[in-house]
Amino acid sequence: MALRIGIAGAGVLGRLLAFTLSRAGHDVHVFDPASGPGPRAESGSQAAGWTAAGMLSPVAELERAGAEVFALGVRSCQLWPQIVQALSEPVALHMQGSLLLAHRSDAGAAQRVVGLLQAKADAPYQPQSLTMDALRALEPSIQGPAMAWLLTNEGQIHPIQALQALAAQGTLQGVQWHWGSTVTAVDAGAIHASEAQHHFDHVFDVRGVGAKPALPVRGVRGEVFWLHAPGVPLHRPVRLLHPRHSIYMVPRPGDVIVVGASEIESEDRSHVSLRSTLELLSAAHSVIPALAEARVVHTETNLRPALPDNLPAVLHSAGKTEINGLFRHGWLIAPALVEQALQELKL
Ligand SMILES: Cc1cc2nc3c(=O)[nH]c(=O)nc-3n(C[C@H](O)[C@H](O)[C@H](O)COP(=O)(O)OP(=O)(O)OC[C@H]3O[C@@H](n4cnc5c(N)ncnc54)[C@H](O)[C@@H]3O)c2cc1C
């Protein structure tokens, strides 16, 4: 039976829900304060998903996450290709593995992390140690590190393309997007928006950090840099294992490399700091010295939505479902979380 569904929030969760539910024949309405389906041109608050690097790293995330995030990540890596194939607009999705790298001076810290991943990951997901020759064959630009491991089942999605394509497909499937609409409360079967109250058979609250104070969600600041680096090839996401900084680089079309990300317990959305600039870009340069002449073409700051235990939550009550706390793994786990929530609701 076709239901009337309301969704508060048009981030990666809101758009995946709208895409999936409209595809199943439901009458779907989505509410979001954004002025439209694209990213904001000016700085300011917008979905965390726009800023994300889009790494799909179930194994590498095991350094900080547990079995639940790993299982959701593995499942999502199976679901993303099916989702992307069902979209009418192209979305870059690559599953050619990712690399863990370490400098010789950080061998101890790196071995600790790799040991942790080996203990936590199932057999097909074990990190594979690479010789430097093997590393150069995969990524000739990488010159600094002395140790490398390949995580074969990892990859990346282009978050900006994916958010736009999900919205476009939703429109084709009949989704009603209520842009410029701030939701003040979500109750059983009701969305209270700035302009009016709307009634539904079921509602989803997926407002990320905007779900405060209904949920004890907090924002965790992250800063990223876009480098334009023509002639510096990079084919897959790389992470530098470092005792102080957690730094990664992700290639995007157009000779762009996204360098990220700081992780700061602050809800400050202002511009990137000098400290983050020095630390992240120095680390990037230490991995790929040829980045010295890259141009910093864009910087961005955003807030990852995190619950007190830093774990995702799917909370059902009569007429309402809340999904939140995707923290630093939203692209990695959203498809599996949406699948799980809709199976539990039998939708
Ligand atoms: C710097 C950075 C790098 C990241 N890198 C990765 C990565 O490589 N891989 C990965 O898996 N994840 C990554 N993430 C995490 C990922 O982006 C988030 O986990 C994910 O975006 C959360 O999705 P969401 O839909 O819950 O929230 P959001 O994407 O934040 O979307 C929430 C939506 O709700 C809307 N909203 C807010 N308030 C209201 C309101 N009152 N009424 C209506 N709508 C409202 C917002 O406008 C927004 O559209 C990164 C995040 C950051 C910040």
The ligand as a Tripos MOL2 file, in Angstrom:
@<TRIPOS>MOLECULE
LIG
   53    58     1     0     0
SMALL
NO_CHARGES

@<TRIPOS>ATOM
      1 C1         35.0840   17.0240    6.7670 C.3       1 LIG1
      2 C2         34.2230   15.7940    6.7000 C.ar      1 LIG1
      3 C3         34.7090   14.6700    6.0300 C.ar      1 LIG1
      4 C4         33.9360   13.5010    5.9720 C.ar      1 LIG1
      5 N1         34.4110   12.4340    5.2610 N.ar      1 LIG1
      6 C5         33.6750   11.2930    5.1880 C.ar      1 LIG1
      7 C6         34.1340   10.1900    4.4300 C.ar      1 LIG1
      8 O1         35.1920   10.2460    3.7810 O.2       1 LIG1
      9 N2         33.3860    9.0400    4.4290 N.ar      1 LIG1
     10 C7         32.2150    8.9540    5.1090 C.ar      1 LIG1
     11 O2         31.5840    7.8900    5.0960 O.2       1 LIG1
     12 N3         31.7240   10.0190    5.8120 N.ar      1 LIG1
     13 C8         32.4330   11.1700    5.8700 C.ar      1 LIG1
     14 N4         31.9620   12.2450    6.5840 N.ar      1 LIG1
     15 C9         30.7380   12.0700    7.3800 C.3       1 LIG1
     16 C10        29.4540   12.2490    6.5840 C.3       1 LIG1
     17 O3         29.5120   13.4030    5.7920 O.3       1 LIG1
     18 C11        28.2780   12.3560    7.5630 C.3       1 LIG1
     19 O4         28.2810   11.2550    8.4320 O.3       1 LIG1
     20 C12        26.9390   12.3710    6.8150 C.3       1 LIG1
     21 O5         26.9050   13.4600    5.9320 O.3       1 LIG1
     22 C13        25.7650   12.4570    7.7740 C.3       1 LIG1
     23 O6         24.5870   12.3960    6.9950 O.3       1 LIG1
     24 P1         23.1910   12.9250    7.5400 P.3       1 LIG1
     25 O7         22.2360   12.8120    6.4020 O.co2     1 LIG1
     26 O8         22.8770   12.2470    8.8360 O.co2     1 LIG1
     27 O9         23.4780   14.4520    7.9390 O.3       1 LIG1
     28 P2         23.8150   15.6850    6.9930 P.3       1 LIG1
     29 O10        24.5920   15.2500    5.8160 O.co2     1 LIG1
     30 O11        24.4320   16.7280    7.8680 O.co2     1 LIG1
     31 O12        22.3790   16.1890    6.5160 O.3       1 LIG1
     32 C14        21.4510   16.7370    7.4290 C.3       1 LIG1
     33 C15        20.4150   17.5210    6.6190 C.3       1 LIG1
     34 O13        19.4060   17.9740    7.5210 O.3       1 LIG1
     35 C16        19.1130   19.3230    7.1970 C.3       1 LIG1
     36 N5         18.5680   20.0090    8.3690 N.ar      1 LIG1
     37 C17        19.2510   20.4930    9.4370 C.ar      1 LIG1
     38 N6         18.4000   21.1230   10.2560 N.ar      1 LIG1
     39 C18        17.1700   21.0320    9.7060 C.ar      1 LIG1
     40 C19        15.8880   21.4840   10.0800 C.ar      1 LIG1
     41 N7         15.6780   22.1710   11.2110 N.pl3     1 LIG1
     42 N8         14.8240   21.2120    9.2700 N.ar      1 LIG1
     43 C20        14.9970   20.4920    8.1150 C.ar      1 LIG1
     44 N9         16.1960   20.0340    7.7210 N.ar      1 LIG1
     45 C21        17.2800   20.3120    8.5050 C.ar      1 LIG1
     46 C22        20.4350   19.9170    6.7300 C.3       1 LIG1
     47 O14        20.2220   21.0810    5.9320 O.3       1 LIG1
     48 C23        20.9920   18.7500    5.9230 C.3       1 LIG1
     49 O15        20.5770   18.8160    4.5870 O.3       1 LIG1
     50 C24        32.6740   13.4410    6.6140 C.ar      1 LIG1
     51 C25        32.1760   14.5790    7.2500 C.ar      1 LIG1
     52 C26        32.9380   15.7490    7.2800 C.ar      1 LIG1
     53 C27        32.3640   16.9680    7.9430 C.3       1 LIG1
@<TRIPOS>BOND
     1     1     2 1
     2     2     3 ar
     3     2    52 ar
     4     3     4 ar
     5     4     5 ar
     6     4    50 ar
     7     5     6 ar
     8     6     7 ar
     9     6    13 1
    10     7     8 2
    11     7     9 ar
    12     9    10 ar
    13    10    11 2
    14    10    12 ar
    15    12    13 ar
    16    13    14 ar
    17    14    15 1
    18    14    50 ar
    19    15    16 1
    20    16    17 1
    21    16    18 1
    22    18    19 1
    23    18    20 1
    24    20    21 1
    25    20    22 1
    26    22    23 1
    27    23    24 1
    28    24    25 2
    29    24    26 1
    30    24    27 1
    31    27    28 1
    32    28    29 2
    33    28    30 1
    34    28    31 1
    35    31    32 1
    36    32    33 1
    37    33    34 1
    38    33    48 1
    39    34    35 1
    40    35    36 1
    41    35    46 1
    42    36    37 ar
    43    36    45 ar
    44    37    38 ar
    45    38    39 ar
    46    39    40 ar
    47    39    45 ar
    48    40    41 1
    49    40    42 ar
    50    42    43 ar
    51    43    44 ar
    52    44    45 ar
    53    46    47 1
    54    46    48 1
    55    48    49 1
    56    50    51 ar
    57    51    52 ar
    58    52    53 1
@<TRIPOS>SUBSTRUCTURE
     1 LIG1         1 GROUP 0 **** ****
